[in-house]
């Protein structure tokens, strides 16, 4: 998930150390190194990645829970980063 493009995905903030972020839901329309911008009821809400846990709906319809600390960083660098995969036993 850390190598997935976030813009365009449906997001829902399910946990946060900032109480004002919990319950924000909508489509991600922009991303910076430390924040995402969610279009929530025609209002843009900027959410700090490092303090939230998000539920993201992928294009195939599945939902993934992501700790925002895992996606902090410039989007282009995150997409280029190599991920070590666990081998099947």
LUMKOL-747688 format. One record per residue: x, y, z of N, C-alpha, C, O, CB in turn. Coordinates in nm, 2 decimals. Glycine has a CB too. Layout:
BEGIN
{kedren {X,Y,Z},{X,Y,Z},{X,Y,Z},{X,Y,Z},{X,Y,Z}};
...
This chain:
BEGIN
{kedren {0.08,-0.12,0.00},{0.00,0.00,0.00},{0.09,0.12,0.00},{0.04,0.23,-0.05},{-0.09,0.00,0.12}};
{kedren {0.21,0.12,0.05},{0.29,0.24,0.06},{0.34,0.28,-0.08},{0.38,0.39,-0.09},{0.41,0.21,0.15}};
{kedren {0.32,0.19,-0.18},{0.36,0.23,-0.31},{0.25,0.26,-0.40},{0.26,0.27,-0.52},{0.45,0.12,-0.38}};
{kedren {0.13,0.28,-0.35},{0.01,0.31,-0.43},{-0.01,0.46,-0.44},{0.02,0.53,-0.34},{-0.11,0.24,-0.36}};
{kedren {-0.07,0.50,-0.55},{-0.10,0.64,-0.57},{-0.23,0.67,-0.48},{-0.33,0.59,-0.49},{-0.13,0.67,-0.72}};
{kedren {-0.23,0.77,-0.40},{-0.34,0.80,-0.31},{-0.44,0.89,-0.37},{-0.56,0.88,-0.34},{-0.28,0.86,-0.18}};
{kedren {-0.40,0.98,-0.46},{-0.49,1.07,-0.52},{-0.60,1.00,-0.59},{-0.57,0.92,-0.68},{-0.42,1.18,-0.61}};
{kedren {-0.73,1.03,-0.56},{-0.84,0.97,-0.63},{-0.91,0.86,-0.54},{-1.02,0.82,-0.57},{-0.80,0.91,-0.76}};
{kedren {-0.84,0.82,-0.44},{-0.90,0.71,-0.35},{-0.99,0.78,-0.25},{-0.98,0.89,-0.21},{-0.79,0.64,-0.28}};
{kedren {-1.09,0.70,-0.21},{-1.19,0.74,-0.11},{-1.12,0.71,0.03},{-1.06,0.60,0.05},{-1.32,0.66,-0.12}};
{kedren {-1.12,0.81,0.12},{-1.05,0.80,0.25},{-1.15,0.83,0.36},{-1.24,0.91,0.34},{-0.93,0.89,0.25}};
{kedren {-1.12,0.76,0.47},{-1.20,0.78,0.59},{-1.10,0.78,0.71},{-1.03,0.68,0.73},{-1.32,0.67,0.61}};
{kedren {-1.10,0.89,0.79},{-1.01,0.90,0.90},{-1.08,0.82,1.02},{-1.19,0.87,1.07},{-0.98,1.05,0.94}};
{kedren {-1.03,0.71,1.06},{-1.09,0.63,1.16},{-1.03,0.65,1.30},{-1.10,0.63,1.40},{-1.08,0.48,1.13}};
{kedren {-0.90,0.69,1.31},{-0.84,0.72,1.44},{-0.75,0.84,1.42},{-0.69,0.86,1.31},{-0.76,0.60,1.49}};
{kedren {-0.73,0.92,1.52},{-0.63,1.03,1.51},{-0.60,1.08,1.65},{-0.69,1.08,1.74},{-0.69,1.14,1.43}};
{kedren {-0.48,1.13,1.67},{-0.45,1.20,1.80},{-0.50,1.34,1.80},{-0.51,1.40,1.90},{-0.29,1.20,1.82}};
{kedren {-0.55,1.39,1.68},{-0.61,1.52,1.67},{-0.76,1.49,1.65},{-0.81,1.44,1.55},{-0.56,1.60,1.54}};
{kedren {-0.84,1.52,1.76},{-0.98,1.48,1.76},{-1.07,1.54,1.64},{-1.17,1.48,1.60},{-1.05,1.52,1.89}};
{kedren {-1.02,1.65,1.59},{-1.10,1.72,1.48},{-1.09,1.64,1.35},{-1.17,1.67,1.26},{-1.05,1.85,1.46}};
{kedren {-0.99,1.55,1.33},{-0.97,1.48,1.21},{-1.06,1.35,1.20},{-1.10,1.31,1.09},{-0.83,1.43,1.20}};
{kedren {-1.10,1.30,1.31},{-1.18,1.17,1.31},{-1.31,1.20,1.25},{-1.39,1.29,1.28},{-1.20,1.12,1.46}};
{kedren {-1.35,1.11,1.15},{-1.47,1.12,1.08},{-1.47,1.19,0.95},{-1.56,1.19,0.87},{-1.57,1.19,1.17}};
{kedren {-1.35,1.25,0.92},{-1.34,1.31,0.79},{-1.34,1.20,0.68},{-1.26,1.11,0.69},{-1.21,1.40,0.78}};
{kedren {-1.42,1.22,0.58},{-1.43,1.12,0.47},{-1.45,1.19,0.34},{-1.52,1.29,0.34},{-1.53,1.01,0.50}};
{kedren {-1.40,1.13,0.24},{-1.41,1.19,0.10},{-1.30,1.14,0.01},{-1.23,1.05,0.05},{-1.42,1.34,0.11}};
{kedren {-1.29,1.20,-0.10},{-1.19,1.17,-0.20},{-1.06,1.25,-0.18},{-1.07,1.37,-0.16},{-1.25,1.19,-0.35}};
{kedren {-0.95,1.18,-0.19},{-0.82,1.25,-0.17},{-0.79,1.32,-0.31},{-0.79,1.26,-0.41},{-0.70,1.15,-0.14}};
{kedren {-0.77,1.45,-0.30},{-0.75,1.53,-0.42},{-0.61,1.59,-0.43},{-0.58,1.64,-0.54},{-0.85,1.65,-0.42}};
{kedren {-0.53,1.58,-0.32},{-0.40,1.63,-0.33},{-0.32,1.57,-0.21},{-0.37,1.52,-0.11},{-0.39,1.79,-0.32}};
{kedren {-0.19,1.56,-0.24},{-0.10,1.50,-0.14},{0.04,1.58,-0.14},{0.09,1.61,-0.24},{-0.08,1.35,-0.16}};
{kedren {0.09,1.61,-0.02},{0.22,1.66,0.00},{0.30,1.57,0.08},{0.26,1.46,0.12},{0.21,1.81,0.06}};
{kedren {0.42,1.61,0.12},{0.51,1.53,0.20},{0.44,1.49,0.34},{0.45,1.37,0.38},{0.64,1.60,0.23}};
{kedren {0.37,1.58,0.40},{0.32,1.56,0.53},{0.17,1.56,0.54},{0.11,1.53,0.65},{0.37,1.66,0.63}};
{kedren {0.10,1.59,0.44},{-0.05,1.60,0.44},{-0.12,1.54,0.32},{-0.06,1.52,0.22},{-0.09,1.75,0.46}};
{kedren {-0.25,1.52,0.34},{-0.33,1.49,0.23},{-0.45,1.59,0.24},{-0.48,1.64,0.34},{-0.39,1.34,0.24}};
{kedren {-0.51,1.61,0.12},{-0.62,1.70,0.11},{-0.74,1.61,0.07},{-0.74,1.55,-0.03},{-0.60,1.82,0.02}};
{kedren {-0.85,1.62,0.16},{-0.97,1.53,0.13},{-1.08,1.63,0.10},{-1.11,1.73,0.17},{-1.00,1.44,0.25}};
{kedren {-1.15,1.60,-0.01},{-1.27,1.67,-0.05},{-1.39,1.61,0.03},{-1.44,1.50,-0.01},{-1.30,1.67,-0.20}};
{kedren {-1.44,1.68,0.14},{-1.54,1.63,0.23},{-1.66,1.72,0.22},{-1.65,1.84,0.26},{-1.49,1.62,0.38}};
{kedren {-1.77,1.67,0.16},{-1.89,1.76,0.14},{-1.86,1.89,0.07},{-1.90,2.00,0.12},{-1.96,1.78,0.27}};
{kedren {-1.79,1.89,-0.04},{-1.75,2.01,-0.12},{-1.66,2.10,-0.04},{-1.65,2.22,-0.08},{-1.87,2.08,-0.16}};
{kedren {-1.60,2.06,0.07},{-1.50,2.14,0.14},{-1.37,2.06,0.14},{-1.36,1.94,0.16},{-1.55,2.17,0.29}};
{kedren {-1.26,2.14,0.12},{-1.13,2.08,0.12},{-1.08,2.08,0.27},{-1.08,2.18,0.34},{-1.03,2.15,0.03}};
{kedren {-1.03,1.96,0.31},{-0.98,1.95,0.45},{-0.84,1.89,0.44},{-0.82,1.78,0.38},{-1.07,1.85,0.54}};
{kedren {-0.74,1.96,0.50},{-0.60,1.92,0.50},{-0.58,1.84,0.63},{-0.61,1.89,0.74},{-0.51,2.04,0.49}};
{kedren {-0.53,1.72,0.61},{-0.51,1.63,0.72},{-0.36,1.59,0.73},{-0.30,1.55,0.63},{-0.60,1.50,0.71}};
{kedren {-0.31,1.60,0.85},{-0.17,1.56,0.87},{-0.16,1.41,0.87},{-0.22,1.35,0.95},{-0.11,1.63,1.00}};
{kedren {-0.07,1.35,0.79},{-0.06,1.21,0.77},{-0.01,1.14,0.90},{-0.06,1.04,0.94},{0.04,1.18,0.66}};
{kedren {0.08,1.20,0.97},{0.15,1.14,1.08},{0.06,1.12,1.21},{0.10,1.04,1.30},{0.27,1.22,1.12}};
{kedren {-0.06,1.17,1.21},{-0.14,1.16,1.33},{-0.27,1.08,1.31},{-0.36,1.08,1.39},{-0.17,1.30,1.38}};
{kedren {-0.28,1.02,1.19},{-0.41,0.96,1.16},{-0.39,0.81,1.12},{-0.28,0.76,1.08},{-0.48,1.03,1.04}};
{kedren {-0.50,0.74,1.13},{-0.52,0.60,1.07},{-0.63,0.62,0.97},{-0.74,0.66,1.01},{-0.54,0.49,1.18}};
{kedren {-0.61,0.57,0.85},{-0.70,0.59,0.74},{-0.76,0.46,0.69},{-0.69,0.36,0.69},{-0.64,0.67,0.62}};
{kedren {-0.88,0.45,0.65},{-0.94,0.34,0.57},{-0.94,0.40,0.43},{-1.01,0.50,0.40},{-1.08,0.30,0.63}};
{kedren {-0.88,0.33,0.34},{-0.87,0.37,0.20},{-0.94,0.26,0.12},{-0.92,0.14,0.13},{-0.73,0.39,0.15}};
{kedren {-1.03,0.31,0.03},{-1.10,0.22,-0.06},{-1.02,0.22,-0.20},{-1.01,0.32,-0.26},{-1.25,0.26,-0.09}};
{kedren {-0.97,0.10,-0.23},{-0.90,0.08,-0.35},{-0.99,0.07,-0.47},{-1.11,0.04,-0.46},{-0.81,-0.05,-0.34}};
{kedren {-0.93,0.09,-0.60},{-1.02,0.08,-0.72},{-1.09,-0.05,-0.73},{-1.20,-0.05,-0.80},{-0.93,0.11,-0.84}};
{kedren {-1.04,-0.16,-0.68},{-1.11,-0.29,-0.69},{-1.22,-0.31,-0.59},{-1.28,-0.41,-0.59},{-1.00,-0.40,-0.68}};
{kedren {-1.24,-0.21,-0.51},{-1.35,-0.21,-0.41},{-1.31,-0.26,-0.27},{-1.39,-0.24,-0.17},{-1.46,-0.30,-0.46}};
{kedren {-1.19,-0.31,-0.25},{-1.14,-0.35,-0.12},{-1.10,-0.23,-0.04},{-1.07,-0.12,-0.09},{-1.02,-0.45,-0.13}};
{kedren {-1.11,-0.25,0.09},{-1.07,-0.14,0.19},{-0.95,-0.18,0.26},{-0.94,-0.30,0.31},{-1.19,-0.11,0.28}};
{kedren {-0.86,-0.09,0.28},{-0.73,-0.11,0.35},{-0.71,-0.01,0.46},{-0.74,0.11,0.44},{-0.61,-0.11,0.25}};
{kedren {-0.67,-0.06,0.58},{-0.64,0.04,0.69},{-0.49,0.07,0.68},{-0.41,-0.02,0.68},{-0.68,-0.02,0.83}};
{kedren {-0.46,0.20,0.68},{-0.32,0.24,0.67},{-0.29,0.34,0.78},{-0.36,0.44,0.81},{-0.30,0.31,0.53}};
{kedren {-0.18,0.31,0.85},{-0.13,0.41,0.95},{-0.06,0.52,0.87},{0.03,0.50,0.80},{-0.03,0.34,1.05}};
{kedren {-0.10,0.64,0.90},{-0.05,0.76,0.82},{0.10,0.77,0.84},{0.17,0.83,0.75},{-0.12,0.88,0.87}};
{kedren {0.16,0.73,0.95},{0.31,0.74,0.96},{0.38,0.66,0.86},{0.49,0.69,0.82},{0.35,0.69,1.10}};
{kedren {0.32,0.55,0.80},{0.38,0.47,0.70},{0.38,0.54,0.56},{0.46,0.50,0.47},{0.31,0.34,0.69}};
{kedren {0.30,0.64,0.54},{0.29,0.71,0.41},{0.35,0.85,0.41},{0.34,0.92,0.32},{0.15,0.71,0.36}};
{kedren {0.41,0.89,0.53},{0.47,1.02,0.53},{0.59,1.02,0.44},{0.67,0.93,0.43},{0.52,1.06,0.68}};
{kedren {0.60,1.13,0.36},{0.71,1.14,0.26},{0.65,1.20,0.13},{0.53,1.19,0.11},{0.78,1.01,0.24}};
{kedren {0.74,1.24,0.05},{0.70,1.29,-0.08},{0.64,1.18,-0.16},{0.70,1.07,-0.17},{0.82,1.36,-0.16}};
{kedren {0.53,1.20,-0.23},{0.46,1.10,-0.30},{0.55,1.03,-0.41},{0.55,0.91,-0.42},{0.34,1.15,-0.37}};
{kedren {0.63,1.11,-0.48},{0.72,1.06,-0.58},{0.83,0.97,-0.52},{0.86,0.86,-0.58},{0.78,1.17,-0.66}};
{kedren {0.88,1.00,-0.40},{0.98,0.92,-0.34},{0.92,0.79,-0.28},{0.98,0.68,-0.29},{1.05,1.00,-0.22}};
{kedren {0.80,0.80,-0.23},{0.73,0.68,-0.18},{0.70,0.58,-0.29},{0.71,0.46,-0.27},{0.60,0.72,-0.11}};
{kedren {0.66,0.63,-0.41},{0.63,0.54,-0.52},{0.76,0.47,-0.57},{0.75,0.36,-0.62},{0.57,0.62,-0.63}};
{kedren {0.87,0.54,-0.56},{1.00,0.48,-0.61},{1.06,0.38,-0.51},{1.14,0.30,-0.55},{1.10,0.59,-0.64}};
{kedren {1.03,0.40,-0.38},{1.09,0.32,-0.28},{1.07,0.17,-0.30},{0.96,0.13,-0.33},{1.04,0.36,-0.14}};
{kedren {1.18,0.10,-0.28},{1.17,-0.05,-0.29},{1.11,-0.10,-0.16},{1.15,-0.06,-0.05},{1.31,-0.11,-0.32}};
{kedren {1.02,-0.20,-0.17},{0.96,-0.26,-0.05},{1.01,-0.40,-0.05},{1.00,-0.48,-0.14},{0.81,-0.25,-0.06}};
{kedren {1.06,-0.44,0.07},{1.10,-0.58,0.09},{0.98,-0.67,0.12},{0.90,-0.64,0.21},{1.20,-0.59,0.21}};
{kedren {0.96,-0.77,0.04},{0.84,-0.85,0.05},{0.87,-0.98,0.13},{0.98,-1.03,0.13},{0.79,-0.89,-0.09}};
{kedren {0.77,-1.02,0.20},{0.79,-1.14,0.28},{0.78,-1.26,0.19},{0.69,-1.26,0.10},{0.69,-1.15,0.40}};
{kedren {0.86,-1.36,0.21},{0.85,-1.48,0.12},{0.74,-1.57,0.17},{0.72,-1.59,0.29},{0.99,-1.55,0.11}};
{kedren {0.68,-1.64,0.08},{0.58,-1.74,0.12},{0.65,-1.86,0.17},{0.75,-1.90,0.13},{0.49,-1.78,-0.01}};
{kedren {0.59,-1.92,0.27},{0.65,-2.04,0.34},{0.59,-2.16,0.28},{0.63,-2.27,0.32},{0.63,-2.04,0.49}};
